Amino acid sequence: MLAIRNCHDAGNTNTICMPPAILATFLDRHRRYEPAATIAGFALTTLTESSLAAITRAIAHLREVLGDQKYESLARAGQAMTTAAMATYAFDQIEQARAKLERKADAE
């Protein structure tokens, strides 16, 4: 959350996609496929693709799990989001993932 907030607050449009790209790979690994695809759509840039190989693997996995048509639909929705809208969406997804992990830890 801090990385996304700092890039957003600074108006850093060059690297704003890197924290969401990392978040998309995390969400993919934790089976939160639809939010991962939406965030990946926003985050996929030449910079993220060349700097973070995990995003390419995550997208390939998301296409496999969701199907190309569903992935493309979600990715387009993410791509169309403003930076502020993506930050809000990402914060919400982080909170949901955090709550799920806390529930899982409490159950163990």
N, C-alpha and C positions, 0 to 999 in steps of 0.2 A: 504494500500500500504506500509505503514511504517513497519508494522509487517512482511510482506513478505520480504521486502527489507532487514531488519535487520537480519532475520534468514538466508536468502540467503547469504548476505555478510559475515556473521560470519561462514558460512559453517556448520550451526547447523542442521545436518541431523536428529537429534532425534525429534525435534519439528517443523521442516519446514512444516509439513502437517497440523498443527493446524490452522494457518491463512487461508489457502485455504479451509479448511473444513468449517470454519465460512463463508467465501465468498460463497461457494456452497449453504449453507442454505439461505443466503441472496438472491442470484440469483434465487433460487427456489421460494422463497416468492414473488419475483417480476416478475415471469413468464418468466424468461430467462432460460428455461428448458435445452436446449442443452448445453450452456456453463456450467450450474450448474452440469450436468451429467459428462461432461468432467473433470471438476475440482474435482468433488467428486471421480472420478476414481483415480486421483492422490493422493487425500487427505485421502482416507479411509485406515486407519491402525488400529492396535489394540489400540494404544494410542488414536486416535481421536474417535474411536468407543466407548471406555470406558469412555472418558472424556467429550464427547460432544454428548449427546443423540439426539440433533437436527439433526445431520448428518444422523443418522439412519432413523429418520422420513422423512427427505428430500429425501433420496434415495428411500424409500418406495413410496413416492409421485411421484418422477420422474419416477419410474418404472410404476406406474399407468398411468401417463399422456403420457409418451413416448412409453410405451410398453417395455416388457423385452428385446426384441431383439435390439431395437434402444438404450435403456439405456446401455446395455452391450457393444455395439459397441462404443458408445461415452466414456464410462468409460474405456474401454481398450485403447482407444486413449490417454486419460489422464494418465493412468497408465504407458504408454510407454514413456511419455515425461520426458526429463531430468528436473532437478530442475530449471535450467536457462530457459528452454523453458516454463515451467509452470509459472515461475515468469513473463516472458514477456506476456504470454497469460492472466494471471490474471490481470496484469496492464492494458492491453487493455480492458478487460471486466469491470474493475472498471471504467475506463474512459467512456466507453459506457453507463454504468448504471448511472454514475454521470451526463452525458449530458442529458440523458432521464429524470432524476429527475429534472434537471434545467429547461428543456423545459416545463415540467408539472407544475412546480412552476410558471414559467412566464405566462403560459396560465390561471392560476387561478387568 
